[in-house]
Amino acid sequence: MRGSVAAITLKNIPEPLYRQLKASAVRHHRSLNREAIYRLEQALEQVPAEPTTDALLDGIRRVRSGAASVYLTDADLAGAIDAGRP
């Protein structure tokens, strides 16, 4: 098992969700507790890690440096605004 363990109590679990979790535990030959832990691990593995502030700033700088080479005239802007209008 993993070094330290913590305990939580889940309250007010909707009955249909409880039945689904219990049936899944039976299908996978796991205890209800182990099935809940497995499902939480699976759900959290799919959540992308939050980028750091430095990573976000680097991305912004890359976009800005690429956009710096684009120059638009007033005519370009007016044409873009009017594009697709009848």
N, CA, C and O of each residue as an XYZ file, in Angstrom:
344
protein
N       0.840     -1.183      0.000
C       0.000      0.000      0.000
C       0.880      1.239      0.000
O       2.095      1.129      0.165
N       0.303      2.392     -0.179
C       1.049      3.650     -0.196
C       1.318      4.102      1.233
O       0.445      3.954      2.089
N       2.481      4.641      1.515
C       2.912      5.107      2.823
C       1.798      5.472      3.780
O       1.284      4.607      4.489
N       1.417      6.729      3.812
C       0.363      7.136      4.735
C      -0.984      7.077      4.031
O      -1.084      7.237      2.815
N      -1.997      6.846      4.816
C      -3.355      6.787      4.267
C      -4.242      7.738      5.039
O      -4.007      8.015      6.215
N      -5.250      8.227      4.370
C      -6.223      9.116      4.996
C      -7.607      8.493      4.845
O      -7.827      7.646      3.979
N      -8.503      8.905      5.667
C      -9.870      8.397      5.607
C     -10.823      9.556      5.344
O     -10.654     10.656      5.871
N     -11.820      9.284      4.522
C     -12.877     10.273      4.307
C     -14.218      9.567      4.457
O     -14.311      8.345      4.333
N     -15.229     10.338      4.718
C     -16.589      9.833      4.787
C     -17.402     10.572      3.740
O     -17.404     11.802      3.706
N     -18.085      9.833      2.895
C     -18.954     10.448      1.891
C     -20.381     10.412      2.418
O     -20.868      9.371      2.860
N     -21.031     11.542      2.367
C     -22.406     11.631      2.851
C     -23.335     12.005      1.710
O     -22.916     12.598      0.716
N     -24.572     11.657      1.865
C     -25.636     12.032      0.930
C     -25.375     11.553     -0.495
O     -25.661     12.264     -1.458
N     -24.832     10.345     -0.624
C     -24.622      9.764     -1.950
C     -25.991      9.372     -2.500
O     -26.735      8.643     -1.845
N     -26.322      9.844     -3.682
C     -27.625      9.456     -4.254
C     -27.706      7.932     -4.409
O     -26.731      7.286     -4.794
N     -28.849      7.383     -4.114
C     -29.041      5.928     -4.149
C     -28.662      5.312     -5.494
O     -28.005      4.271     -5.510
N     -29.051      5.913     -6.627
C     -28.645      5.310     -7.917
C     -27.122      5.262     -8.086
O     -26.594      4.285     -8.617
N     -26.423      6.290     -7.646
C     -24.973      6.310     -7.740
C     -24.369      5.234     -6.840
O     -23.426      4.548     -7.235
N     -24.905      5.090     -5.648
C     -24.432      4.053     -4.729
C     -24.606      2.670     -5.348
O     -23.698      1.842     -5.289
N     -25.780      2.419     -5.946
C     -26.037      1.118     -6.566
C     -25.073      0.856     -7.724
O     -24.592     -0.264     -7.891
N     -24.789      1.889     -8.524
C     -23.842      1.736     -9.638
C     -22.445      1.393     -9.121
O     -21.782      0.497     -9.643
N     -22.014      2.106     -8.103
C     -20.683      1.865     -7.538
C     -20.601      0.466     -6.942
O     -19.605     -0.233     -7.126
N     -21.640      0.060     -6.232
C     -21.674     -1.269     -5.621
C     -21.647     -2.354     -6.699
O     -20.921     -3.338     -6.563
N     -22.424     -2.185     -7.761
C     -22.449     -3.172     -8.849
C     -21.089     -3.237     -9.544
O     -20.632     -4.321     -9.906
N     -20.454     -2.112     -9.728
C     -19.137     -2.083    -10.352
C     -18.108     -2.788     -9.470
O     -17.247     -3.510     -9.972
N     -18.198     -2.581     -8.168
C     -17.289     -3.245     -7.233
C     -17.454     -4.763     -7.326
O     -16.467     -5.498     -7.330
N     -18.694     -5.225     -7.399
C     -18.951     -6.665     -7.505
C     -18.383     -7.199     -8.818
O     -17.731     -8.244     -8.829
N     -18.624     -6.490     -9.927
C     -18.124     -6.922    -11.242
C     -16.601     -7.031    -11.268
O     -16.047     -7.925    -11.908
N     -15.929     -6.119    -10.570
C     -14.463     -6.082    -10.596
C     -13.819     -6.786     -9.402
O     -12.607     -6.716     -9.200
N     -14.655     -7.462     -8.619
C     -14.160     -8.223     -7.456
C     -13.353     -7.336     -6.505
O     -12.274     -7.705     -6.041
N     -13.913     -6.155     -6.234
C     -13.277     -5.213     -5.307
C     -14.280     -4.860     -4.212
O     -15.491     -4.995     -4.383
N     -13.745     -4.408     -3.094
C     -14.618     -3.888     -2.040
C     -15.183     -2.552     -2.520
O     -14.657     -1.939     -3.449
N     -16.237     -2.124     -1.887
C     -16.836     -0.844     -2.235
C     -15.823      0.285     -2.035
O     -15.730      1.193     -2.861
N     -15.078      0.228     -0.956
C     -14.047      1.230     -0.679
C     -12.984      1.237     -1.771
O     -12.625      2.302     -2.273
N     -12.475      0.064     -2.145
C     -11.424     -0.024     -3.165
C     -11.945      0.442     -4.524
O     -11.213      1.072     -5.288
N     -13.202      0.135     -4.823
C     -13.796      0.584     -6.092
C     -13.901      2.106     -6.124
O     -13.615      2.729     -7.146
N     -14.310      2.704     -5.007
C     -14.410      4.172     -4.938
C     -13.029      4.802     -5.126
O     -12.893      5.789     -5.850
N     -12.011      4.244     -4.486
C     -10.648      4.772     -4.632
C     -10.190      4.637     -6.081
O      -9.628      5.575     -6.648
N     -10.428      3.471     -6.679
C     -10.025      3.246     -8.070
C     -10.691      4.271     -8.990
O     -10.041      4.867     -9.849
N     -11.999      4.465     -8.795
C     -12.727      5.407     -9.648
C     -12.226      6.835     -9.467
O     -12.113      7.572    -10.446
N     -11.927      7.234     -8.251
C     -11.376      8.571     -8.011
C     -10.020      8.727     -8.685
O      -9.744      9.756     -9.302
N      -9.173      7.706     -8.569
C      -7.858      7.761     -9.224
C      -8.010      7.918    -10.729
O      -7.320      8.731    -11.344
N      -8.913      7.140    -11.328
C      -9.127      7.220    -12.772
C      -9.623      8.593    -13.185
O      -9.165      9.138    -14.189
N     -10.544      9.156    -12.435
C     -11.100     10.469    -12.768
C     -10.048     11.559    -12.646
O      -9.986     12.458    -13.484
N      -9.231     11.489    -11.623
C      -8.240     12.540    -11.397
C      -7.050     12.440    -12.335
O      -6.397     13.449    -12.603
N      -6.751     11.249    -12.842
C      -5.659     11.109    -13.809
C      -5.986     11.817    -15.108
O      -5.075     12.205    -15.839
N      -7.254     11.994    -15.411
C      -7.667     12.601    -16.671
C      -7.725     14.123    -16.591
O      -7.937     14.790    -17.604
N      -7.541     14.663    -15.420
C      -7.550     16.113    -15.257
C      -6.154     16.637    -15.559
O      -5.189     16.250    -14.900
N      -6.038     17.521    -16.556
C      -4.701     18.029    -16.867
C      -4.149     18.857    -15.710
O      -4.890     19.534    -14.998
N      -2.849     18.787    -15.544
C      -2.201     19.573    -14.501
C      -2.327     21.052    -14.827
O      -2.244     21.448    -15.990
N      -2.525     21.855    -13.811
C      -2.629     23.293    -14.034
C      -1.263     23.852    -14.396
O      -0.267     23.546    -13.741
N      -1.216     24.681    -15.450
C       0.075     25.246    -15.840
C       0.579     26.231    -14.785
O      -0.203     26.882    -14.092
N       1.876     26.321    -14.686
C       2.466     27.279    -13.754
C       2.354     28.679    -14.341
O       2.112     28.842    -15.537
N       2.529     29.668    -13.511
C       2.506     31.055    -13.971
C       3.583     31.289    -15.017
O       3.349     31.973    -16.014
N       4.760     30.722    -14.793
C       5.848     30.885    -15.761
C       5.481     30.284    -17.112
O       5.775     30.874    -18.152
N       4.844     29.116    -17.107
C       4.447     28.479    -18.366
C       3.410     29.325    -19.095
O       3.480     29.478    -20.315
N       2.451     29.876    -18.357
C       1.445     30.741    -18.974
C       2.082     31.984    -19.589
O       1.750     32.369    -20.710
N       2.994     32.605    -18.854
C       3.667     33.799    -19.368
C       4.513     33.483    -20.593
O       4.552     34.276    -21.533
N       5.189     32.345    -20.600
C       5.966     31.939    -21.771
C       5.061     31.783    -22.988
O       5.420     32.208    -24.086
N       3.907     31.186    -22.802
C       2.957     31.023    -23.898
C       2.470     32.355    -24.424
O       2.365     32.548    -25.635
N       2.174     33.271    -23.524
C       1.719     34.606    -23.929
C       2.818     35.314    -24.712
O       2.551     35.952    -25.730
N       4.039     35.200    -24.240
C       5.166     35.844    -24.940
C       5.352     35.272    -26.350
O       5.639     36.014    -27.289
N       5.188     33.959    -26.492
C       5.324     33.342    -27.822
C       4.245     33.853    -28.767
O       4.527     34.162    -29.925
N       3.020     33.944    -28.281
C       1.932     34.441    -29.124
C       2.179     35.895    -29.503
O       2.014     36.280    -30.660
N       2.573     36.690    -28.530
C       2.830     38.106    -28.805
C       3.980     38.293    -29.793
O       3.905     39.162    -30.661
N       5.026     37.505    -29.680
C       6.166     37.675    -30.582
C       5.768     37.328    -32.013
O       6.259     37.944    -32.959
N       4.886     36.350    -32.179
C       4.410     36.006    -33.519
C       3.466     37.063    -34.066
O       3.455     37.323    -35.269
N       2.680     37.666    -33.202
C       1.723     38.679    -33.636
C       2.416     40.001    -33.942
O       1.856     40.831    -34.658
N       3.603     40.214    -33.425
C       4.309     41.479    -33.627
C       4.669     41.694    -35.092
O       4.865     42.834    -35.513
N       4.759     40.622    -35.875
C       5.127     40.767    -37.279
C       3.924     41.041    -38.174
O       4.086     41.174    -39.387
N       2.739     41.127    -37.616
C       1.531     41.391    -38.399
C       1.180     42.865    -38.269
O       0.954     43.376    -37.172
N       1.142     43.532    -39.410
C       0.792     44.943    -39.419
C      -0.451     45.137    -40.266
O      -0.514     44.683    -41.409
N      -1.422     45.802    -39.709
C      -2.660     46.055    -40.423
C      -2.827     47.554    -40.645
O      -2.527     48.372    -39.775
N      -3.305     47.879    -41.815
C      -3.595     49.284    -42.116
C      -5.050     49.556    -41.766
O      -5.818     48.633    -41.495
N      -5.417     50.821    -41.773
C      -6.821     51.177    -41.537
C      -7.710     50.535    -42.592
O      -8.827     50.114    -42.293
N      -7.218     50.456    -43.825
C      -7.994     49.832    -44.900
C      -8.183     48.335    -44.631
O      -9.259     47.789    -44.875
N      -7.127     47.669    -44.124
C      -7.244     46.251    -43.781
C      -8.315     46.047    -42.709
O      -9.139     45.138    -42.805
N      -8.291     46.892    -41.704
C      -9.278     46.773    -40.622
C     -10.684     47.044    -41.124
O     -11.616     46.316    -40.782
N     -10.848     48.077    -41.925
C     -12.171     48.400    -42.465
C     -12.675     47.245    -43.327
O     -13.852     46.890    -43.266
N     -11.789     46.660    -44.126
C     -12.186     45.528    -44.962
C     -12.602     44.333    -44.133
O     -13.568     43.646    -44.465
N     -11.877     44.083    -43.054
C     -12.216     42.959    -42.174
C     -13.552     43.184    -41.483
O     -14.339     42.252    -41.317
N     -13.804     44.432    -41.079
C     -15.073     44.747    -40.416
C     -16.230     44.570    -41.380
O     -17.286     44.060    -41.005
N     -16.033     44.988    -42.614
C     -17.121     44.938    -43.604
C     -17.271     43.579    -44.264
O     -18.274     43.326    -44.931
N     -16.302     42.710    -44.091
C     -16.356     41.410    -44.749
C     -17.608     40.634    -44.315
O     -17.922     40.521    -43.130
N     -18.285     40.123    -45.295
C     -19.472     39.309    -45.008
C     -20.730     40.107    -44.751
O     -21.796     39.534    -44.526
N     -20.620     41.407    -44.780
C     -21.830     42.229    -44.592
C     -22.457     42.495    -45.956
O     -21.736     42.685    -46.935
N     -23.780     42.511    -46.039
C     -24.450     42.786    -47.329
C     -24.311     44.224    -47.767
O     -24.818     44.599    -48.825
